Amino acid sequence: KKQLFNNYDDDRIKNIQLKINRKPKKKLNFEESFKCVLQFFARKIDR
């Protein structure tokens, strides 16, 4: 927290993003946000 992104390379930032997005969220019934996004787009494509 409270650190500048200038201190990190792109790979490190991507790893941090993945870690945050893979964390289960209470608002999503403790599902991973990444999984919810995939399910959302899968439903849109099936229609």
C-alpha positions in Angstrom: 0.0 0.0 0.0 0.9 3.6 -0.6 3.8 2.8 -2.9 4.6 4.4 -6.3 4.2 2.1 -9.3 7.4 3.6 -10.7 9.3 1.2 -8.5 7.8 -1.9 -10.1 8.2 -3.3 -13.6 5.3 -4.4 -15.7 5.5 -8.1 -14.8 5.4 -7.2 -11.1 2.3 -5.0 -11.6 0.5 -7.8 -13.6 1.2 -10.3 -10.8 -0.2 -7.8 -8.2 -3.3 -7.4 -10.4 -3.8 -11.1 -10.7 -3.5 -11.6 -7.0 -6.1 -8.9 -6.3 -8.5 -10.2 -9.0 -8.2 -13.8 -7.8 -9.1 -12.9 -4.2 -12.7 -14.0 -3.4 -15.0 -11.0 -2.9 -17.9 -10.8 -0.4 -20.0 -8.7 -2.9 -19.7 -11.6 -5.4 -20.8 -14.3 -2.9 -17.1 -15.0 -2.3 -16.4 -15.8 -5.9 -13.3 -14.6 -7.7 -13.9 -11.4 -9.7 -12.0 -12.9 -12.6 -14.3 -16.0 -12.6 -17.4 -13.7 -12.5 -16.2 -11.7 -15.5 -15.6 -14.9 -17.5 -19.1 -16.2 -16.6 -20.6 -12.8 -17.6 -19.1 -12.8 -21.0 -19.9 -16.5 -21.5 -23.6 -15.7 -21.0 -23.4 -12.8 -23.4 -21.8 -14.9 -26.1 -24.4 -17.7 -25.6 -27.3 -15.4 -26.3 
